[in-house]
Every structure is written in structure tokens, then in C-alpha cells.
Amino acid sequence: MHRMFSYKGKRKLSKHIIEGIAEYATIPEGGKGLDVGCGSGALTIACAKRNPKASMIGLDYWGKQYPSFSQKLCEKNASCEGVGNVTFLEGNAIKMEYPDESFDFVTSNYVYHNISGIDKKELLRETLRLLKKGGTFALHDIMPRRIYGDMNAFIKELKEMGYEKVELINTANGALIHPKEAKFLFLSTSALLFGKK
């Protein structure tokens, strides 16, 4: 892991990004949130901390690409943080085994660009399928046009479907990542797709 992404490192970039995304997590009491591609569980745990009367599920397939991440590691991290309102499960972002409108909040962080062989907007649609009416989403990734296509057209599509306050926030301009760090780490196209269903 690059030192800028280490929680122990000088810059603590990963912590800053995770906490920045978690600020968008507003889950009603007794509600449920989902973190797609939870990795180490950091974002799942941060969202659960902000919503102690709700629960979060962290979903990942913990594949060979990231051997240091596992369900066991996520559970250990949650325990170390004293967070009990989380569950970590194995699953696939391409087709998740949940009915439509299962969650009050859905999120992800730097996940979809790593999934090859599928249209990124299809991955976004699959995640948003799980969102309840009135729920919010905060999906963060590197979103260059060559990978994601025309995101303005996608935002228009979401608004036509009834989603509200949909916006694409550039997070590499200082919002979550300093522009110099973003350029150095090839994260200059980082953006957060945020909105409400």
C-alpha cells in the first residue's frame, strides 16, 4: 500500500477520503446501509460510526487481486474500532443477491473501475437498484470518460427516473484529495456521484 494511503503514514490520504465519503451517510434509525466492495471495511465502519442506530453491510468478494483484504480482517477492524452495527458478507458487485429497494444508503470507494468486462454504468445501476425510495447514495471512483462514458448523460437518466439532487462532485480538486496527490497517484479523475432516490 502506498504510504499516502496508510492510516499510519504522514499524509493519511485514505482516512481523509473515507471520512469525507462517510459524511454523506445519513441512515434513519433502524435503517440499513451497504458498502459495495468494502475491502478492509474502513468505509463500512466509518459509515456505521456516523449512524450508530442503523446498520451497515460491507460486501466484497475479497479476490486474489487484493490478498491482504478478507472478511476476517474486516471483522477484526470493526472489533478494534468498537463498532458492532456492521456485518461483512461475501458477494459480487455485478449481481448482488438483494431484492430491489433493500437499503437506505449505498456507497462504494474506488471499486467499479477495477471490475473488467462490464459497463460501469451497469454496475452503478445494479447498486442503485438496491436503494429505497428516499435513500441516498455516495459512489466514489476514478471516472474518466474512457471508462465511464458520458456521466452527464447518466445523471440526466437518473433524474428522468425520479432521482433527486444528483450531482457529480470532483474530489480531486481539494474536496477529498489535494490536486498534486491526485496527479501523483493517478487519481485526477476521482469523483463522487451523490444523490437521493
FIKOLZA-1660 file (N, C-alpha, C; in steps of 0.1 Angstrom, whole numbers, plus 5000, padded with zeros to 4 digits):
% residues 197
   i   px   py   pz ch aa at
   1 5009 4988 5000  A  M  N
   1 5000 5000 5000  A  M CA
   1 5009 5012 5000  A  M  C
   2 5005 5022 4992  A  H  N
   2 5013 5034 4991  A  H CA
   2 5012 5042 5004  A  H  C
   3 5023 5048 5009  A  R  N
   3 5024 5054 5022  A  R CA
   3 5013 5065 5023  A  R  C
   4 5009 5072 5013  A  M  N
   4 4999 5082 5014  A  M CA
   4 4985 5076 5017  A  M  C
   5 4983 5063 5014  A  F  N
   5 4971 5057 5018  A  F CA
   5 4971 5050 5031  A  F  C
   6 4982 5049 5037  A  S  N
   6 4983 5043 5050  A  S CA
   6 4978 5052 5061  A  S  C
   7 4970 5047 5070  A  Y  N
   7 4964 5054 5081  A  Y CA
   7 4976 5059 5091  A  Y  C
   8 4987 5052 5090  A  K  N
   8 4999 5055 5098  A  K CA
   8 5008 5064 5091  A  K  C
   9 5007 5067 5079  A  G  N
   9 5016 5075 5071  A  G CA
   9 5014 5090 5074  A  G  C
  10 5024 5097 5068  A  K  N
  10 5024 5112 5070  A  K CA
  10 5011 5119 5065  A  K  C
  11 5006 5114 5054  A  R  N
  11 4995 5122 5048  A  R CA
  11 4981 5116 5051  A  R  C
  12 4980 5104 5054  A  K  N
  12 4968 5098 5058  A  K CA
  12 4957 5101 5048  A  K  C
  13 4960 5100 5036  A  L  N
  13 4950 5102 5025  A  L CA
  13 4938 5093 5025  A  L  C
  14 4941 5081 5028  A  S  N
  14 4929 5071 5028  A  S CA
  14 4919 5075 5038  A  S  C
  15 4924 5078 5050  A  K  N
  15 4915 5082 5061  A  K CA
  15 4907 5094 5058  A  K  C
  16 4913 5104 5051  A  H  N
  16 4907 5116 5047  A  H CA
  16 4896 5113 5037  A  H  C
  17 4899 5105 5027  A  I  N
  17 4889 5101 5017  A  I CA
  17 4877 5093 5024  A  I  C
  18 4880 5083 5032  A  I  N
  18 4870 5075 5038  A  I CA
  18 4860 5084 5047  A  I  C
  19 4866 5092 5055  A  E  N
  19 4858 5101 5064  A  E CA
  19 4850 5111 5056  A  E  C
  20 4856 5116 5045  A  G  N
  20 4849 5125 5036  A  G CA
  20 4837 5119 5030  A  G  C
  21 4838 5107 5025  A  I  N
  21 4826 5099 5019  A  I CA
  21 4816 5096 5030  A  I  C
  22 4821 5092 5041  A  A  N
  22 4812 5088 5052  A  A CA
  22 4803 5100 5057  A  A  C
  23 4807 5112 5055  A  E  N
  23 4799 5124 5058  A  E CA
  23 4786 5124 5050  A  E  C
  24 4785 5117 5039  A  Y  N
  24 4773 5117 5031  A  Y CA
  24 4764 5106 5036  A  Y  C
  25 4768 5098 5045  A  A  N
  25 4760 5087 5050  A  A CA
  25 4750 5091 5060  A  A  C
  26 4737 5092 5056  A  T  N
  26 4726 5096 5065  A  T CA
  26 4716 5085 5065  A  T  C
  27 4716 5076 5075  A  I  N
  27 4707 5065 5075  A  I CA
  27 4698 5066 5087  A  I  C
  28 4685 5064 5084  A  P  N
  28 4675 5066 5095  A  P CA
  28 4677 5055 5106  A  P  C
  29 4672 5058 5118  A  E  N
  29 4672 5049 5129  A  E CA
  29 4666 5036 5125  A  E  C
  30 4673 5025 5127  A  G  N
  30 4668 5012 5123  A  G CA
  30 4670 5009 5108  A  G  C
  31 4676 5018 5101  A  G  N
  31 4678 5016 5086  A  G CA
  31 4691 5008 5084  A  G  C
  32 4693 5006 5071  A  K  N
  32 4704 4998 5066  A  K CA
  32 4712 5005 5055  A  K  C
  33 4725 5003 5056  A  G  N
  33 4734 5009 5045  A  G CA
  33 4742 4997 5039  A  G  C
  34 4747 4999 5027  A  L  N
  34 4755 4989 5020  A  L CA
  34 4767 4996 5014  A  L  C
  35 4779 4990 5017  A  D  N
  35 4792 4994 5011  A  D CA
  35 4796 4983 5002  A  D  C
  36 4796 4986 4989  A  V  N
  36 4799 4977 4978  A  V CA
  36 4814 4977 4976  A  V  C
  37 4820 4965 4977  A  G  N
  37 4835 4964 4975  A  G CA
  37 4842 4970 4987  A  G  C
  38 4839 4965 4999  A  C  N
  38 4843 4971 5012  A  C CA
  38 4858 4969 5015  A  C  C
  39 4865 4960 5008  A  G  N
  39 4879 4958 5010  A  G CA
  39 4883 4955 5025  A  G  C
  40 4889 4965 5032  A  S  N
  40 4893 4963 5046  A  S CA
  40 4882 4966 5055  A  S  C
  41 4871 4971 5050  A  G  N
  41 4859 4975 5059  A  G CA
  41 4860 4989 5064  A  G  C
  42 4870 4997 5060  A  A  N
  42 4871 5011 5065  A  A CA
  42 4859 5020 5063  A  A  C
  43 4854 5020 5051  A  L  N
  43 4843 5029 5048  A  L CA
  43 4830 5024 5055  A  L  C
  44 4828 5011 5055  A  T  N
  44 4817 5005 5062  A  T CA
  44 4817 5009 5076  A  T  C
  45 4828 5008 5083  A  I  N
  45 4830 5011 5097  A  I CA
  45 4827 5026 5099  A  I  C
  46 4833 5034 5091  A  A  N
  46 4831 5049 5092  A  A CA
  46 4817 5053 5091  A  A  C
  47 4810 5047 5081  A  C  N
  47 4795 5050 5080  A  C CA
  47 4787 5045 5092  A  C  C
  48 4791 5033 5097  A  A  N
  48 4784 5027 5109  A  A CA
  48 4786 5036 5121  A  A  C
  49 4798 5042 5122  A  K  N
  49 4801 5051 5134  A  K CA
  49 4792 5063 5133  A  K  C
  50 4790 5068 5121  A  R  N
  50 4782 5080 5120  A  R CA
  50 4767 5078 5122  A  R  C
  51 4763 5065 5121  A  N  N
  51 4749 5061 5122  A  N CA
  51 4748 5050 5132  A  N  C
  52 4750 5052 5145  A  P  N
  52 4750 5042 5155  A  P CA
  52 4737 5035 5157  A  P  C
  53 4726 5041 5152  A  K  N
  53 4713 5034 5154  A  K CA
  53 4708 5028 5141  A  K  C
  54 4717 5026 5132  A  A  N
  54 4714 5019 5119  A  A CA
  54 4725 5008 5118  A  A  C
  55 4724 5001 5107  A  S  N
  55 4734 4990 5105  A  S CA
  55 4739 4991 5091  A  S  C
  56 4752 4987 5090  A  M  N
  56 4759 4987 5077  A  M CA
  56 4763 4973 5073  A  M  C
  57 4762 4970 5060  A  I  N
  57 4767 4957 5055  A  I CA
  57 4779 4961 5046  A  I  C
  58 4790 4954 5047  A  G  N
  58 4801 4956 5038  A  G CA
  58 4802 4943 5030  A  G  C
  59 4801 4945 5017  A  L  N
  59 4801 4934 5007  A  L CA
  59 4814 4934 4998  A  L  C
  60 4820 4922 4997  A  D  N
  60 4832 4921 4988  A  D CA
  60 4833 4907 4985  A  D  C
  61 4841 4904 4974  A  Y  N
  61 4844 4890 4970  A  Y CA
  61 4858 4887 4975  A  Y  C
  62 4866 4897 4980  A  W  N
  62 4879 4895 4985  A  W CA
  62 4887 4886 4976  A  W  C
  63 4889 4890 4964  A  G  N
  63 4896 4881 4954  A  G CA
  63 4911 4882 4955  A  G  C
  64 4918 4875 4947  A  K  N
  64 4932 4873 4946  A  K CA
  64 4939 4887 4943  A  K  C
  65 4932 4896 4937  A  Q  N
  65 4938 4909 4934  A  Q CA
  65 4942 4917 4946  A  Q  C
  66 4935 4915 4957  A  Y  N
  66 4938 4921 4970  A  Y CA
  66 4939 4911 4981  A  Y  C
  67 4950 4903 4981  A  P  N
  67 4951 4892 4991  A  P CA
  67 4952 4897 5006  A  P  C
  68 4955 4909 5008  A  S  N
  68 4956 4914 5022  A  S CA
  68 4942 4917 5028  A  S  C
  69 4932 4918 5020  A  F  N
  69 4918 4921 5025  A  F CA
  69 4910 4908 5026  A  F  C
  70 4902 4907 5037  A  S  N
  70 4894 4895 5039  A  S CA
  70 4882 4898 5048  A  S  C
  71 4872 4889 5048  A  Q  N
  71 4861 4891 5057  A  Q CA
  71 4866 4891 5072  A  Q  C
  72 4876 4883 5075  A  K  N
  72 4881 4882 5088  A  K CA
  72 4888 4895 5092  A  K  C
  73 4895 4901 5083  A  L  N
  73 4902 4914 5085  A  L CA
  73 4892 4925 5088  A  L  C
  74 4881 4925 5080  A  C  N
  74 4870 4935 5082  A  C CA
  74 4864 4934 5096  A  C  C
  75 4861 4921 5100  A  E  N
  75 4856 4919 5113  A  E CA
  75 4865 4923 5125  A  E  C
  76 4878 4920 5123  A  K  N
  76 4888 4924 5132  A  K CA
  76 4889 4940 5133  A  K  C
  77 4889 4946 5122  A  N  N
  77 4889 4961 5122  A  N CA
  77 4877 4967 5129  A  N  C
  78 4865 4961 5126  A  A  N
  78 4853 4966 5133  A  A CA
  78 4854 4964 5148  A  A  C
  79 4859 4953 5152  A  S  N
  79 4861 4950 5166  A  S CA
  79 4871 4960 5173  A  S  C
  80 4882 4962 5166  A  C  N
  80 4892 4971 5171  A  C CA
  80 4887 4986 5173  A  C  C
  81 4877 4989 5164  A  E  N
  81 4871 5003 5164  A  E CA
  81 4859 5003 5174  A  E  C
  82 4856 4991 5179  A  G  N
  82 4844 4991 5189  A  G CA
  82 4831 4993 5182  A  G  C
  83 4830 4989 5169  A  V  N
  83 4818 4991 5161  A  V CA
  83 4811 4977 5159  A  V  C
  84 4799 4976 5164  A  G  N
  84 4791 4964 5164  A  G CA
  84 4780 4964 5154  A  G  C
  85 4776 4975 5148  A  N  N
  85 4765 4976 5139  A  N CA
  85 4769 4974 5125  A  N  C
  86 4778 4965 5123  A  V  N
  86 4783 4961 5109  A  V CA
  86 4783 4946 5107  A  V  C
  87 4781 4942 5095  A  T  N
  87 4782 4928 5091  A  T CA
  87 4789 4928 5078  A  T  C
  88 4798 4918 5076  A  F  N
  88 4806 4917 5064  A  F CA
  88 4803 4904 5057  A  F  C
  89 4799 4905 5044  A  L  N
  89 4795 4893 5037  A  L CA
  89 4802 4893 5023  A  L  C
  90 4803 4880 5018  A  E  N
  90 4809 4878 5005  A  E CA
  90 4799 4880 4995  A  E  C
  91 4802 4887 4984  A  G  N
  91 4792 4890 4973  A  G CA
  91 4799 4896 4961  A  G  C
  92 4792 4898 4950  A  N  N
  92 4797 4902 4938  A  N CA
  92 4790 4915 4934  A  N  C
  93 4797 4926 4931  A  A  N
  93 4791 4938 4927  A  A CA
  93 4783 4938 4914  A  A  C
  94 4786 4928 4905  A  I  N
  94 4780 4927 4892  A  I CA
  94 4765 4922 4894  A  I  C
  95 4763 4913 4903  A  K  N
  95 4749 4909 4905  A  K CA
  95 4748 4906 4920  A  K  C
  96 4741 4915 4927  A  M  N
  96 4740 4914 4942  A  M CA
  96 4727 4907 4946  A  M  C
  97 4728 4898 4955  A  E  N
  97 4717 4889 4959  A  E CA
  97 4707 4896 4969  A  E  C
  98 4703 4908 4966  A  Y  N
  98 4693 4915 4974  A  Y CA
  98 4682 4919 4965  A  Y  C
  99 4670 4920 4971  A  P  N
  99 4658 4925 4964  A  P CA
  99 4660 4940 4961  A  P  C
 100 4652 4945 4951  A  D  N
 100 4652 4959 4949  A  D CA
 100 4648 4967 4962  A  D  C
 101 4653 4979 4963  A  E  N
 101 4650 4988 4974  A  E CA
 101 4652 4981 4988  A  E  C
 102 4664 4976 4990  A  S  N
 102 4667 4969 5003  A  S CA
 102 4674 4978 5013  A  S  C
 103 4680 4989 5008  A  F  N
 103 4689 4998 5016  A  F CA
 103 4685 5012 5016  A  F  C
 104 4688 5019 5027  A  D  N
 104 4685 5033 5029  A  D CA
 104 4697 5042 5024  A  D  C
 105 4709 5035 5022  A  F  N
 105 4721 5042 5018  A  F CA
 105 4730 5032 5011  A  F  C
 106 4735 5036 5000  A  V  N
 106 4745 5027 4993  A  V CA
 106 4758 5036 4990  A  V  C
 107 4769 5029 4991  A  T  N
 107 4782 5036 4989  A  T CA
 107 4792 5027 4983  A  T  C
 108 4803 5032 4978  A  S  N
 108 4815 5025 4974  A  S CA
 108 4826 5034 4972  A  S  C
 109 4838 5029 4973  A  N  N
 109 4850 5037 4972  A  N CA
 109 4861 5030 4963  A  N  C
 110 4863 5036 4951  A  Y  N
 110 4874 5031 4942  A  Y CA
 110 4872 5016 4939  A  Y  C
 111 4860 5012 4935  A  V  N
 111 4857 4998 4933  A  V CA
 111 4854 4995 4918  A  V  C
 112 4845 5002 4912  A  Y  N
 112 4839 4998 4899  A  Y CA
 112 4850 4999 4888  A  Y  C
 113 4859 5008 4888  A  H  N
 113 4869 5008 4878  A  H CA
 113 4878 4996 4877  A  H  C
 114 4878 4988 4888  A  N  N
 114 4886 4976 4889  A  N CA
 114 4879 4964 4883  A  N  C
 115 4866 4965 4881  A  I  N
 115 4858 4954 4876  A  I CA
 115 4858 4954 4860  A  I  C
 116 4865 4944 4854  A  S  N
 116 4866 4944 4840  A  S CA
 116 4855 4937 4833  A  S  C
 117 4853 4940 4821  A  G  N
 117 4843 4932 4812  A  G CA
 117 4829 4936 4814  A  G  C
 118 4826 4947 4821  A  I  N
 118 4812 4952 4822  A  I CA
 118 4811 4967 4822  A  I  C
 119 4801 4972 4816  A  D  N
 119 4798 4986 4815  A  D CA
 119 4797 4992 4829  A  D  C
 120 4805 5002 4832  A  K  N
 120 4805 5008 4846  A  K CA
 120 4791 5014 4850  A  K  C
 121 4784 5019 4840  A  K  N
 121 4770 5024 4843  A  K CA
 121 4761 5012 4847  A  K  C
 122 4763 5001 4842  A  E  N
 122 4756 4989 4846  A  E CA
 122 4758 4985 4861  A  E  C
 123 4771 4987 4865  A  L  N
 123 4774 4985 4879  A  L CA
 123 4767 4995 4888  A  L  C
 124 4767 5008 4883  A  L  N
 124 4761 5018 4891  A  L CA
 124 4746 5015 4892  A  L  C
 125 4740 5011 4880  A  R  N
 125 4725 5008 4880  A  R CA
 125 4722 4996 4890  A  R  C
 126 4731 4986 4890  A  E  N
 126 4729 4975 4899  A  E CA
 126 4729 4979 4914  A  E  C
 127 4739 4988 4917  A  T  N
 127 4739 4993 4931  A  T CA
 127 4727 5002 4934  A  T  C
 128 4723 5010 4925  A  L  N
 128 4712 5019 4927  A  L CA
 128 4699 5012 4928  A  L  C
 129 4698 5000 4922  A  R  N
 129 4686 4992 4922  A  R CA
 129 4682 4988 4937  A  R  C
 130 4693 4988 4945  A  L  N
 130 4691 4983 4959  A  L CA
 130 4686 4994 4968  A  L  C
 131 4686 5007 4963  A  L  N
 131 4683 5018 4971  A  L CA
 131 4668 5020 4973  A  L  C
 132 4664 5022 4985  A  K  N
 132 4649 5025 4988  A  K CA
 132 4646 5039 4984  A  K  C
 133 4633 5041 4981  A  K  N
 133 4628 5055 4978  A  K CA
 133 4631 5063 4990  A  K  C
 134 4637 5075 4988  A  G  N
 134 4641 5084 4999  A  G CA
 134 4655 5082 5004  A  G  C
 135 4661 5071 4999  A  G  N
 135 4675 5068 5003  A  G CA
 135 4685 5076 4995  A  G  C
 136 4697 5077 5001  A  T  N
 136 4708 5084 4994  A  T CA
 136 4720 5075 4990  A  T  C
 137 4727 5080 4980  A  F  N
 137 4739 5073 4976  A  F CA
 137 4751 5082 4975  A  F  C
 138 4763 5076 4977  A  A  N
 138 4776 5083 4976  A  A CA
 138 4786 5073 4970  A  A  C
 139 4788 5073 4957  A  L  N
 139 4796 5064 4950  A  L CA
 139 4809 5071 4944  A  L  C
 140 4820 5067 4950  A  H  N
 140 4833 5074 4947  A  H CA
 140 4842 5065 4938  A  H  C
 141 4848 5070 4928  A  D  N
 141 4856 5062 4919  A  D CA
 141 4864 5072 4911  A  D  C
 142 4874 5066 4903  A  I  N
 142 4880 5074 4893  A  I CA
 142 4871 5072 4881  A  I  C
 143 4867 5083 4875  A  M  N
 143 4856 5083 4865  A  M CA
 143 4860 5089 4852  A  M  C
 144 4871 5085 4846  A  P  N
 144 4874 5091 4833  A  P CA
 144 4864 5087 4822  A  P  C
 145 4862 5096 4813  A  R  N
 145 4852 5093 4802  A  R CA
 145 4855 5080 4795  A  R  C
 146 4868 5076 4793  A  R  N
 146 4871 5064 4786  A  R CA
 146 4866 5051 4793  A  R  C
 147 4864 5052 4806  A  I  N
 147 4860 5041 4814  A  I CA
 147 4845 5042 4817  A  I  C
 148 4840 5054 4820  A  Y  N
 148 4826 5056 4824  A  Y CA
 148 4817 5061 4813  A  Y  C
 149 4823 5067 4803  A  G  N
 149 4815 5073 4793  A  G CA
 149 4810 5087 4798  A  G  C
 150 4798 5091 4792  A  D  N
 150 4793 5104 4795  A  D CA
 150 4785 5104 4808  A  D  C
 151 4791 5109 4818  A  M  N
 151 4784 5109 4831  A  M CA
 151 4773 5119 4832  A  M  C
 152 4774 5130 4824  A  N  N
 152 4763 5139 4824  A  N CA
 152 4750 5133 4818  A  N  C
 153 4752 5125 4808  A  A  N
 153 4740 5118 4803  A  A CA
 153 4735 5108 4813  A  A  C
 154 4743 5102 4821  A  F  N
 154 4739 5092 4831  A  F CA
 154 4731 5100 4842  A  F  C
 155 4736 5111 4846  A  I  N
 155 4729 5119 4856  A  I CA
 155 4716 5123 4851  A  I  C
 156 4715 5127 4838  A  K  N
 156 4702 5131 4832  A  K CA
 156 4692 5119 4833  A  K  C
 157 4698 5107 4830  A  E  N
 157 4690 5095 4830  A  E CA
 157 4684 5092 4844  A  E  C
 158 4693 5094 4854  A  L  N
 158 4688 5092 4868  A  L CA
 158 4677 5102 4872  A  L  C
 159 4679 5114 4868  A  K  N
 159 4669 5125 4871  A  K CA
 159 4656 5121 4864  A  K  C
 160 4656 5116 4852  A  E  N
 160 4644 5112 4845  A  E CA
 160 4637 5101 4852  A  E  C
 161 4645 5093 4859  A  M  N
 161 4639 5081 4866  A  M CA
 161 4634 5085 4880  A  M  C
 162 4636 5098 4883  A  G  N
 162 4630 5103 4896  A  G CA
 162 4640 5105 4907  A  G  C
 163 4653 5103 4904  A  Y  N
 163 4663 5106 4914  A  Y CA
 163 4664 5121 4916  A  Y  C
 164 4667 5126 4928  A  E  N
 164 4668 5140 4931  A  E CA
 164 4682 5144 4935  A  E  C
 165 4685 5157 4933  A  K  N
 165 4698 5163 4938  A  K CA
 165 4710 5155 4934  A  K  C
 166 4709 5149 4922  A  V  N
 166 4721 5141 4917  A  V CA
 166 4732 5150 4912  A  V  C
 167 4743 5148 4917  A  E  N
 167 4755 5156 4913  A  E CA
 167 4768 5148 4912  A  E  C
 168 4777 5152 4904  A  L  N
 168 4790 5146 4903  A  L CA
 168 4800 5155 4908  A  L  C
 169 4806 5152 4920  A  I  N
 169 4815 5161 4927  A  I CA
 169 4829 5157 4924  A  I  C
 170 4837 5167 4919  A  N  N
 170 4851 5164 4916  A  N CA
 170 4858 5164 4930  A  N  C
 171 4864 5152 4933  A  T  N
 171 4870 5151 4947  A  T CA
 171 4885 5152 4946  A  T  C
 172 4890 5154 4933  A  A  N
 172 4905 5156 4932  A  A CA
 172 4909 5170 4931  A  A  C
 173 4900 5179 4934  A  N  N
 173 4904 5194 4934  A  N CA
 173 4906 5200 4947  A  N  C
 174 4908 5191 4957  A  G  N
 174 4909 5195 4971  A  G CA
 174 4898 5191 4980  A  G  C
 175 4887 5187 4974  A  A  N
 175 4875 5183 4982  A  A CA
 175 4878 5171 4991  A  A  C
 176 4885 5161 4985  A  L  N
 176 4889 5149 4993  A  L CA
 176 4904 5146 4991  A  L  C
 177 4909 5151 4980  A  I  N
 177 4923 5148 4976  A  I CA
 177 4930 5161 4971  A  I  C
 178 4941 5164 4975  A  H  N
 178 4949 5175 4970  A  H CA
 178 4952 5173 4955  A  H  C
 179 4951 5183 4947  A  P  N
 179 4954 5180 4932  A  P CA
 179 4967 5174 4929  A  P  C
 180 4978 5178 4937  A  K  N
 180 4991 5173 4935  A  K CA
 180 4992 5158 4938  A  K  C
 181 4985 5154 4949  A  E  N
 181 4985 5140 4953  A  E CA
 181 4977 5132 4943  A  E  C
 182 4966 5138 4938  A  A  N
 182 4957 5131 4928  A  A CA
 182 4965 5129 4916  A  A  C
 183 4973 5138 4911  A  K  N
 183 4981 5137 4899  A  K CA
 183 4991 5126 4901  A  K  C
 184 4998 5127 4912  A  F  N
 184 5009 5117 4915  A  F CA
 184 5004 5103 4916  A  F  C
 185 4992 5101 4921  A  L  N
 185 4986 5088 4924  A  L CA
 185 4977 5083 4912  A  L  C
 186 4976 5091 4901  A  F  N
 186 4968 5088 4890  A  F CA
 186 4953 5088 4894  A  F  C
 187 4949 5097 4903  A  L  N
 187 4935 5098 4908  A  L CA
 187 4929 5111 4904  A  L  C
 188 4934 5118 4893  A  S  N
 188 4929 5131 4889  A  S CA
 188 4915 5131 4885  A  S  C
 189 4909 5120 4881  A  T  N
 189 4895 5119 4876  A  T CA
 189 4886 5114 4887  A  T  C
 190 4891 5114 4900  A  S  N
 190 4882 5110 4911  A  S CA
 190 4870 5119 4912  A  S  C
 191 4859 5112 4914  A  A  N
 191 4846 5119 4915  A  A CA
 191 4836 5111 4924  A  A  C
 192 4827 5119 4930  A  L  N
 192 4817 5113 4939  A  L CA
 192 4803 5115 4932  A  L  C
 193 4797 5104 4929  A  L  N
 193 4783 5105 4924  A  L CA
 193 4774 5105 4936  A  L  C
 194 4767 5115 4939  A  F  N
 194 4758 5117 4951  A  F CA
 194 4744 5120 4947  A  F  C
 195 4734 5116 4954  A  G  N
 195 4721 5119 4952  A  G CA
 195 4711 5112 4961  A  G  C
 196 4698 5114 4957  A  K  N
 196 4687 5108 4965  A  K CA
 196 4677 5102 4956  A  K  C
 197 4671 5091 4960  A  K  N
 197 4661 5084 4952  A  K CA
 197 4647 5089 4955  A  K  C
% end
